[in-house]
Amino acid sequence: MTSFSSRKYLAPFALFIALTACVPQKKYSELQAGYKKCQEENEKYISQIQDLEASLEKEKQSNTDLSAQVSELAKDTARLGNQYRQSRNSYNKLSASYDLMSENKNRILAENAQETKKLIEDLEAAQRNLQGKEDTLKTLDEALKIREAKLAQVLSELDAREKRVKELEDMLARKDSAVSAIKKRVQDALLGFENNGLTIEQRNGKVYVSLEESLLFALGKYEVDARGVEVLKKLAVVLEQNPDINITVEGHTDNIPLKGTGDIKDNWDLSVKRATSVVKIITSNSKVDPTRLTASGRSEYIPLDKTNTKEGRQKNRRTEIILVPKLDELYEFLNEG
């Protein structure tokens, strides 16, 4: 196959031969000029054709490159299509998940709104309750401080009272000790008379010296006989030696009515007279301060025996000498409190 370049030289040459063989000289010159012009034009066309062929080659190469690019693009498009479809599926799934999550979110938000509202209400109630408790605590704290101050005062007073009680107990112990000592001295002084119409007892912080009627007086009389005077003198010695003892003399009778004349008209008179007689003997036979003595008549109203028998009435007819330690120190102590 003859190329397009070979054909481009043969055609004008053949045309030229044909023209020179058939025409005269003038015509030949014209033909020759025309041929030359045609040749020039032909060369111009050939040059253009060559340029076009070069361009065509470039275009073919470009087409080849473009085909390769198109193939790559087709592959990329297919890959991207797959990725797109996968992405689309993922997107659809994500969209569905999003819709579900959005629905759940709205539901949760609604629930949370209710819970939040309830929590806020509970919080406000708790704050009010806490404020109330704080107010109560503050009130209790203030009350506690007052109580603590009062307690401190009470403890101080209690301590002072305990000291006073201790002092009082010591005083009472000293008094009891003094009473016991007096009882012992009286018992020693009247040793021969105890249980022979005379009894000595210690009770209620006092010493009771009880003398039966027969030891001091004749029946219905208030003059002390000689034996009674002996007893009272010995007792007076003990009382003189113990100036811190107060003495009360009580006369007691039985319940048989006494109807007398003169200065003894009834049991009241007899009981008082007997107590006075005893006091006079004590003061006459010792240096006992008369201010320490008290004479009182109790008549029949404090009997020892209520059986109303002869023996019972005999017990009731008695004179009691009650020895009491002076309580001046104790009274002063109590008054100080």
C-alpha positions as a LaTeX table, in Angstrom:
\begin{tabular}{lrrr}
\hline
Residue & $x$ (\AA) & $y$ (\AA) & $z$ (\AA) \\
\hline
Met1 & 0.00 & 0.00 & 0.00 \\
Thr2 & 1.47 & 3.35 & $-1.19$ \\
Ser3 & 1.64 & 5.91 & 1.46 \\
Phe4 & $-0.07$ & 9.19 & 1.25 \\
Ser5 & 3.37 & 10.93 & 0.94 \\
Ser6 & 4.32 & 8.99 & $-2.30$ \\
Arg7 & 1.02 & 9.73 & $-3.88$ \\
Lys8 & 1.42 & 13.39 & $-3.30$ \\
Tyr9 & 4.50 & 13.54 & $-5.71$ \\
Leu10 & 3.24 & 11.22 & $-8.46$ \\
Ala11 & $-0.03$ & 12.97 & $-9.17$ \\
Pro12 & 1.37 & 16.40 & $-10.12$ \\
Phe13 & 4.18 & 14.83 & $-12.14$ \\
Ala14 & 1.81 & 12.73 & $-14.16$ \\
Leu15 & $-0.35$ & 15.77 & $-14.74$ \\
Phe16 & 2.68 & 17.73 & $-15.89$ \\
Ile17 & 3.72 & 15.01 & $-18.44$ \\
Ala18 & 0.29 & 14.88 & $-19.80$ \\
Leu19 & 0.13 & 18.62 & $-20.30$ \\
Thr20 & 3.58 & 18.97 & $-21.98$ \\
Ala21 & 2.81 & 16.28 & $-24.45$ \\
Cys22 & $-0.46$ & 17.76 & $-25.64$ \\
Val23 & $-0.12$ & 21.60 & $-25.68$ \\
Pro24 & 1.99 & 24.31 & $-27.47$ \\
Gln25 & 4.80 & 26.30 & $-25.87$ \\
Lys26 & 2.72 & 29.20 & $-24.62$ \\
Lys27 & 0.23 & 26.99 & $-23.32$ \\
Tyr28 & 2.97 & 24.99 & $-21.87$ \\
Ser29 & 4.39 & 27.98 & $-20.06$ \\
Glu30 & 1.03 & 28.73 & $-18.70$ \\
Leu31 & 0.63 & 25.16 & $-17.69$ \\
Gln32 & 4.10 & 25.14 & $-16.29$ \\
Ala33 & 3.31 & 28.28 & $-14.26$ \\
Gly34 & 0.11 & 26.71 & $-13.20$ \\
Tyr35 & 1.86 & 23.56 & $-12.37$ \\
Lys36 & 4.39 & 25.43 & $-10.33$ \\
Lys37 & 1.60 & 27.17 & $-8.56$ \\
Cys38 & $-0.15$ & 23.90 & $-8.09$ \\
Gln39 & 3.07 & 22.40 & $-6.92$ \\
Glu40 & 3.52 & 25.20 & $-4.44$ \\
Glu41 & $-0.02$ & 24.81 & $-3.30$ \\
Asn42 & 0.46 & 21.08 & $-3.21$ \\
Glu43 & 3.55 & 21.47 & $-1.08$ \\
Lys44 & 1.63 & 23.80 & 1.10 \\
Tyr45 & $-1.15$ & 21.23 & 1.39 \\
Ile46 & 1.42 & 18.50 & 1.93 \\
Ser47 & 2.94 & 20.54 & 4.73 \\
Gln48 & $-0.51$ & 21.05 & 6.13 \\
Ile49 & $-1.24$ & 17.35 & 5.74 \\
Gln50 & 1.99 & 16.50 & 7.52 \\
Asp51 & 1.06 & 18.85 & 10.27 \\
Leu52 & $-2.35$ & 17.26 & 10.36 \\
Glu53 & $-0.82$ & 13.79 & 10.43 \\
Ala54 & 1.46 & 14.86 & 13.29 \\
Ser55 & $-1.56$ & 16.31 & 15.04 \\
Leu56 & $-3.45$ & 13.12 & 14.27 \\
Glu57 & $-0.68$ & 11.06 & 15.87 \\
Lys58 & $-0.75$ & 13.30 & 18.85 \\
Glu59 & $-4.50$ & 12.97 & 19.00 \\
Lys60 & $-4.22$ & 9.22 & 18.71 \\
Gln61 & $-1.69$ & 9.21 & 21.52 \\
Ser62 & $-3.97$ & 11.50 & 23.47 \\
Asn63 & $-6.87$ & 9.18 & 22.66 \\
Thr64 & $-4.78$ & 6.25 & 23.83 \\
Asp65 & $-3.89$ & 8.11 & 26.99 \\
Leu66 & $-7.46$ & 9.19 & 27.40 \\
Ser67 & $-8.64$ & 5.62 & 26.84 \\
Ala68 & $-6.25$ & 4.48 & 29.53 \\
Gln69 & $-7.50$ & 7.27 & 31.75 \\
Val70 & $-11.08$ & 6.39 & 30.88 \\
Ser71 & $-10.34$ & 2.76 & 31.76 \\
Glu72 & $-8.80$ & 3.86 & 35.03 \\
Leu73 & $-11.67$ & 6.22 & 35.54 \\
Ala74 & $-14.10$ & 3.41 & 34.81 \\
Lys75 & $-12.33$ & 1.25 & 37.36 \\
Asp76 & $-12.30$ & 4.13 & 39.82 \\
Thr77 & $-15.92$ & 4.79 & 39.00 \\
Ala78 & $-16.80$ & 1.16 & 39.67 \\
Arg79 & $-14.78$ & 1.22 & 42.89 \\
Leu80 & $-16.28$ & 4.51 & 43.86 \\
Gly81 & $-19.69$ & 3.14 & 42.97 \\
Asn82 & $-19.13$ & 0.22 & 45.29 \\
Gln83 & $-17.85$ & 2.60 & 47.97 \\
Tyr84 & $-20.83$ & 4.84 & 47.29 \\
Arg85 & $-23.25$ & 1.96 & 47.63 \\
Gln86 & $-21.49$ & 0.78 & 50.81 \\
Ser87 & $-21.43$ & 4.31 & 52.09 \\
Arg88 & $-25.06$ & 4.67 & 51.15 \\
Asn89 & $-25.94$ & 1.49 & 53.02 \\
Ser90 & $-23.90$ & 2.70 & 55.99 \\
Tyr91 & $-25.58$ & 6.04 & 55.71 \\
Asn92 & $-29.01$ & 4.44 & 55.62 \\
Lys93 & $-28.12$ & 2.36 & 58.67 \\
Leu94 & $-26.68$ & 5.38 & 60.41 \\
Ser95 & $-29.73$ & 7.39 & 59.44 \\
Ala96 & $-32.02$ & 4.71 & 60.84 \\
Ser97 & $-29.87$ & 4.53 & 63.98 \\
Tyr98 & $-29.93$ & 8.30 & 64.18 \\
Asp99 & $-33.70$ & 8.36 & 63.85 \\
Leu100 & $-33.97$ & 5.69 & 66.57 \\
Met101 & $-31.49$ & 7.50 & 68.75 \\
Ser102 & $-33.27$ & 10.79 & 68.11 \\
Glu103 & $-36.55$ & 9.18 & 69.09 \\
Asn104 & $-34.94$ & 7.64 & 72.17 \\
Lys105 & $-33.26$ & 10.95 & 72.91 \\
Asn106 & $-36.57$ & 12.78 & 72.77 \\
Arg107 & $-38.18$ & 10.13 & 74.95 \\
Ile108 & $-35.24$ & 10.17 & 77.37 \\
Leu109 & $-35.25$ & 13.97 & 77.38 \\
Ala110 & $-38.95$ & 13.92 & 78.19 \\
Glu111 & $-38.39$ & 11.34 & 80.94 \\
Asn112 & $-35.34$ & 13.21 & 82.14 \\
Ala113 & $-37.33$ & 16.42 & 82.16 \\
Gln114 & $-39.88$ & 14.78 & 84.47 \\
Glu115 & $-37.13$ & 13.22 & 86.57 \\
Thr116 & $-35.23$ & 16.51 & 86.59 \\
Lys117 & $-38.36$ & 18.33 & 87.66 \\
Lys118 & $-38.94$ & 15.76 & 90.41 \\
Leu119 & $-35.28$ & 15.92 & 91.41 \\
Ile120 & $-35.46$ & 19.70 & 91.56 \\
Glu121 & $-38.63$ & 19.50 & 93.66 \\
Asp122 & $-36.99$ & 16.89 & 95.89 \\
Leu123 & $-33.87$ & 19.03 & 96.10 \\
Glu124 & $-35.89$ & 22.10 & 97.02 \\
Ala125 & $-37.80$ & 20.07 & 99.62 \\
Ala126 & $-34.51$ & 18.69 & 100.93 \\
Gln127 & $-33.08$ & 22.20 & 101.06 \\
Arg128 & $-36.14$ & 23.40 & 102.97 \\
Asn129 & $-35.88$ & 20.42 & 105.27 \\
Leu130 & $-32.14$ & 21.02 & 105.67 \\
Gln131 & $-32.77$ & 24.68 & 106.41 \\
Gly132 & $-35.37$ & 23.65 & 108.96 \\
Lys133 & $-32.94$ & 21.21 & 110.51 \\
Glu134 & $-30.22$ & 23.87 & 110.50 \\
Asp135 & $-32.61$ & 26.27 & 112.24 \\
Thr136 & $-33.56$ & 23.54 & 114.69 \\
Leu137 & $-29.90$ & 22.67 & 115.16 \\
Lys138 & $-29.09$ & 26.32 & 115.76 \\
Thr139 & $-31.91$ & 26.55 & 118.29 \\
Leu140 & $-30.77$ & 23.32 & 119.92 \\
Asp141 & $-27.19$ & 24.54 & 119.91 \\
Glu142 & $-28.22$ & 27.75 & 121.65 \\
Ala143 & $-30.36$ & 25.75 & 124.07 \\
Leu144 & $-27.44$ & 23.38 & 124.59 \\
Lys145 & $-25.14$ & 26.29 & 125.39 \\
Ile146 & $-27.69$ & 27.56 & 127.88 \\
Arg147 & $-28.06$ & 24.05 & 129.30 \\
Glu148 & $-24.28$ & 23.65 & 129.44 \\
Ala149 & $-23.96$ & 26.95 & 131.27 \\
Lys150 & $-26.77$ & 25.92 & 133.58 \\
Leu151 & $-25.21$ & 22.48 & 133.98 \\
Ala152 & $-21.88$ & 24.07 & 134.83 \\
Gln153 & $-23.69$ & 26.22 & 137.38 \\
Val154 & $-25.58$ & 23.20 & 138.73 \\
Leu155 & $-22.36$ & 21.17 & 138.87 \\
Ser156 & $-20.70$ & 24.02 & 140.72 \\
Glu157 & $-23.65$ & 24.21 & 143.09 \\
Leu158 & $-23.66$ & 20.43 & 143.40 \\
Asp159 & $-19.97$ & 20.44 & 144.20 \\
Ala160 & $-20.58$ & 23.12 & 146.81 \\
Arg161 & $-23.51$ & 21.12 & 148.17 \\
Glu162 & $-21.45$ & 17.96 & 148.25 \\
Lys163 & $-18.86$ & 19.85 & 150.26 \\
Arg164 & $-21.61$ & 21.13 & 152.53 \\
Val165 & $-23.09$ & 17.63 & 152.82 \\
Lys166 & $-19.65$ & 16.30 & 153.68 \\
Glu167 & $-19.26$ & 19.01 & 156.30 \\
Leu168 & $-22.78$ & 18.27 & 157.56 \\
Glu169 & $-22.03$ & 14.57 & 157.68 \\
Asp170 & $-18.86$ & 15.31 & 159.60 \\
Met171 & $-20.85$ & 17.49 & 162.00 \\
Leu172 & $-23.49$ & 14.79 & 162.40 \\
Ala173 & $-20.77$ & 12.21 & 162.88 \\
Arg174 & $-19.21$ & 14.39 & 165.54 \\
Lys175 & $-22.67$ & 14.85 & 167.10 \\
Asp176 & $-23.32$ & 11.11 & 167.04 \\
Ser177 & $-19.91$ & 10.53 & 168.48 \\
Ala178 & $-20.66$ & 13.09 & 171.19 \\
Val179 & $-24.03$ & 11.47 & 171.88 \\
Ser180 & $-22.38$ & 8.05 & 172.16 \\
Ala181 & $-19.79$ & 9.49 & 174.49 \\
Ile182 & $-22.50$ & 11.10 & 176.67 \\
Lys183 & $-24.41$ & 7.86 & 176.80 \\
Lys184 & $-21.26$ & 6.04 & 177.91 \\
Arg185 & $-20.57$ & 8.64 & 180.62 \\
Val186 & $-24.16$ & 8.49 & 181.86 \\
Gln187 & $-24.07$ & 4.70 & 181.93 \\
Asp188 & $-20.80$ & 4.79 & 183.85 \\
Ala189 & $-22.19$ & 7.37 & 186.31 \\
Leu190 & $-25.47$ & 5.50 & 186.87 \\
Leu191 & $-24.06$ & 2.01 & 186.65 \\
Gly192 & $-25.75$ & 0.77 & 189.78 \\
Phe193 & $-29.20$ & 2.02 & 188.78 \\
Glu194 & $-29.50$ & 0.85 & 185.16 \\
Asn195 & $-32.14$ & $-1.87$ & 184.78 \\
Asn196 & $-33.32$ & $-1.06$ & 188.31 \\
Gly197 & $-35.97$ & 1.43 & 187.36 \\
Leu198 & $-33.60$ & 3.26 & 184.99 \\
Thr199 & $-32.96$ & 2.69 & 181.29 \\
Ile200 & $-30.58$ & 4.50 & 178.96 \\
Glu201 & $-31.15$ & 4.49 & 175.18 \\
Gln202 & $-29.65$ & 6.27 & 172.21 \\
Arg203 & $-31.98$ & 7.02 & 169.33 \\
Asn204 & $-32.54$ & 9.80 & 166.78 \\
Gly205 & $-29.25$ & 11.43 & 167.79 \\
Lys206 & $-30.33$ & 11.78 & 171.42 \\
Val207 & $-29.76$ & 9.99 & 174.72 \\
Tyr208 & $-32.93$ & 9.07 & 176.62 \\
Val209 & $-32.52$ & 8.51 & 180.37 \\
Ser210 & $-35.87$ & 7.09 & 181.53 \\
Leu211 & $-36.57$ & 6.84 & 185.26 \\
Glu212 & $-39.59$ & 4.95 & 186.52 \\
Glu213 & $-41.91$ & 6.61 & 188.99 \\
Ser214 & $-40.78$ & 4.31 & 191.83 \\
Leu215 & $-37.18$ & 5.52 & 191.44 \\
Leu216 & $-38.09$ & 9.18 & 192.05 \\
Phe217 & $-41.57$ & 9.72 & 193.42 \\
Ala218 & $-44.26$ & 8.33 & 195.64 \\
Leu219 & $-47.56$ & 7.57 & 193.94 \\
Gly220 & $-49.32$ & 10.80 & 193.00 \\
Lys221 & $-46.52$ & 12.96 & 194.48 \\
Tyr222 & $-43.95$ & 15.25 & 192.86 \\
Glu223 & $-41.35$ & 15.49 & 195.65 \\
Val224 & $-38.21$ & 13.48 & 194.73 \\
Asp225 & $-37.27$ & 10.91 & 197.37 \\
Ala226 & $-33.76$ & 10.31 & 198.71 \\
Arg227 & $-32.90$ & 7.55 & 196.24 \\
Gly228 & $-34.03$ & 9.69 & 193.35 \\
Val229 & $-31.97$ & 12.61 & 194.57 \\
Glu230 & $-28.89$ & 10.35 & 194.63 \\
Val231 & $-29.50$ & 9.34 & 191.03 \\
Leu232 & $-30.05$ & 12.93 & 189.86 \\
Lys233 & $-26.91$ & 14.20 & 191.62 \\
Lys234 & $-24.76$ & 11.64 & 189.83 \\
Leu235 & $-26.41$ & 12.57 & 186.54 \\
Ala236 & $-25.86$ & 16.29 & 187.28 \\
Val237 & $-22.11$ & 15.69 & 187.58 \\
Val238 & $-22.03$ & 14.25 & 184.06 \\
Leu239 & $-24.15$ & 17.10 & 182.69 \\
Glu240 & $-21.91$ & 19.70 & 184.35 \\
Gln241 & $-18.85$ & 18.13 & 182.67 \\
Asn242 & $-20.51$ & 18.27 & 179.23 \\
Pro243 & $-21.63$ & 21.85 & 178.67 \\
Asp244 & $-22.44$ & 21.21 & 174.98 \\
Ile245 & $-25.47$ & 19.13 & 175.93 \\
Asn246 & $-28.98$ & 20.57 & 176.24 \\
Ile247 & $-31.33$ & 18.84 & 178.68 \\
Thr248 & $-35.06$ & 18.37 & 178.40 \\
Val249 & $-36.94$ & 16.86 & 181.35 \\
Glu250 & $-40.36$ & 15.40 & 180.50 \\
Gly251 & $-42.89$ & 14.20 & 183.08 \\
His252 & $-45.28$ & 11.38 & 182.02 \\
Thr253 & $-48.29$ & 9.94 & 183.86 \\
Asp254 & $-50.70$ & 7.09 & 183.31 \\
Asn255 & $-54.24$ & 7.58 & 182.03 \\
Ile256 & $-56.02$ & 7.31 & 185.37 \\
Pro257 & $-57.61$ & 10.70 & 186.01 \\
Leu258 & $-56.17$ & 12.57 & 188.96 \\
Lys259 & $-58.61$ & 14.67 & 190.94 \\
Gly260 & $-56.73$ & 16.57 & 193.54 \\
Thr261 & $-56.82$ & 19.86 & 195.30 \\
Gly262 & $-54.30$ & 22.62 & 195.82 \\
Asp263 & $-51.57$ & 22.87 & 193.18 \\
Ile264 & $-52.11$ & 19.34 & 191.76 \\
Lys265 & $-55.47$ & 19.16 & 190.08 \\
Asp266 & $-54.85$ & 16.67 & 187.23 \\
Asn267 & $-52.21$ & 14.67 & 185.39 \\
Trp268 & $-51.00$ & 17.77 & 183.52 \\
Asp269 & $-50.15$ & 19.46 & 186.80 \\
Leu270 & $-48.49$ & 16.30 & 188.15 \\
Ser271 & $-46.35$ & 15.76 & 185.03 \\
Val272 & $-45.20$ & 19.40 & 185.00 \\
Lys273 & $-44.46$ & 19.46 & 188.70 \\
Arg274 & $-42.41$ & 16.28 & 188.54 \\
Ala275 & $-40.34$ & 17.63 & 185.59 \\
Thr276 & $-39.78$ & 20.91 & 187.47 \\
Ser277 & $-38.70$ & 19.06 & 190.61 \\
Val278 & $-36.07$ & 17.11 & 188.67 \\
Val279 & $-34.74$ & 20.30 & 187.03 \\
Lys280 & $-34.42$ & 22.02 & 190.41 \\
Ile281 & $-32.46$ & 19.13 & 191.91 \\
Ile282 & $-30.02$ & 19.12 & 188.95 \\
Thr283 & $-29.45$ & 22.89 & 189.09 \\
Ser284 & $-29.21$ & 22.86 & 192.91 \\
Asn285 & $-26.57$ & 20.16 & 193.00 \\
Ser286 & $-24.33$ & 21.25 & 190.09 \\
Lys287 & $-23.11$ & 24.21 & 188.12 \\
Val288 & $-25.24$ & 23.27 & 185.09 \\
Asp289 & $-26.39$ & 26.45 & 183.32 \\
Pro290 & $-30.18$ & 26.66 & 183.85 \\
Thr291 & $-30.54$ & 27.89 & 180.25 \\
Arg292 & $-29.59$ & 24.41 & 179.14 \\
Leu293 & $-32.60$ & 22.85 & 180.84 \\
Thr294 & $-36.24$ & 22.64 & 179.79 \\
Ala295 & $-39.01$ & 21.22 & 182.00 \\
Ser296 & $-42.16$ & 20.00 & 180.27 \\
Gly297 & $-45.19$ & 17.96 & 181.28 \\
Arg298 & $-46.57$ & 15.47 & 178.77 \\
Ser299 & $-49.36$ & 14.13 & 181.00 \\
Glu300 & $-50.75$ & 10.77 & 179.79 \\
Tyr301 & $-50.55$ & 11.37 & 176.06 \\
Ile302 & $-47.28$ & 9.67 & 175.13 \\
Pro303 & $-47.61$ & 6.21 & 176.71 \\
Leu304 & $-45.00$ & 3.50 & 176.30 \\
Asp305 & $-47.60$ & 0.76 & 176.80 \\
Lys306 & $-51.15$ & 1.07 & 175.54 \\
Thr307 & $-52.49$ & $-2.17$ & 177.00 \\
Asn308 & $-54.06$ & $-0.25$ & 179.92 \\
Thr309 & $-52.94$ & $-2.96$ & 182.35 \\
Lys310 & $-51.47$ & $-2.38$ & 185.79 \\
Glu311 & $-48.00$ & $-3.21$ & 184.45 \\
Gly312 & $-48.55$ & $-1.03$ & 181.37 \\
Arg313 & $-49.67$ & 1.95 & 183.42 \\
Gln314 & $-46.64$ & 1.49 & 185.67 \\
Lys315 & $-44.31$ & 1.77 & 182.63 \\
Asn316 & $-46.11$ & 4.89 & 181.47 \\
Arg317 & $-45.54$ & 6.67 & 184.83 \\
Arg318 & $-41.98$ & 7.84 & 184.19 \\
Thr319 & $-39.67$ & 10.81 & 183.92 \\
Glu320 & $-37.50$ & 11.10 & 180.80 \\
Ile321 & $-34.33$ & 13.17 & 180.75 \\
Ile322 & $-33.45$ & 13.77 & 177.11 \\
Leu323 & $-29.88$ & 14.78 & 176.37 \\
Val324 & $-29.36$ & 16.57 & 173.05 \\
Pro325 & $-26.00$ & 17.87 & 171.77 \\
Lys326 & $-26.12$ & 21.58 & 171.07 \\
Leu327 & $-26.72$ & 22.12 & 167.39 \\
Asp328 & $-25.57$ & 25.73 & 167.21 \\
Glu329 & $-22.77$ & 24.87 & 164.79 \\
Leu330 & $-25.19$ & 22.88 & 162.67 \\
Tyr331 & $-27.82$ & 25.64 & 162.67 \\
Glu332 & $-25.20$ & 28.22 & 161.71 \\
Phe333 & $-23.99$ & 25.98 & 158.94 \\
Leu334 & $-27.53$ & 25.48 & 157.64 \\
Asn335 & $-28.30$ & 29.19 & 157.87 \\
Glu336 & $-25.18$ & 29.95 & 155.84 \\
Gly337 & $-26.61$ & 27.74 & 153.09 \\
\hline
\end{tabular}
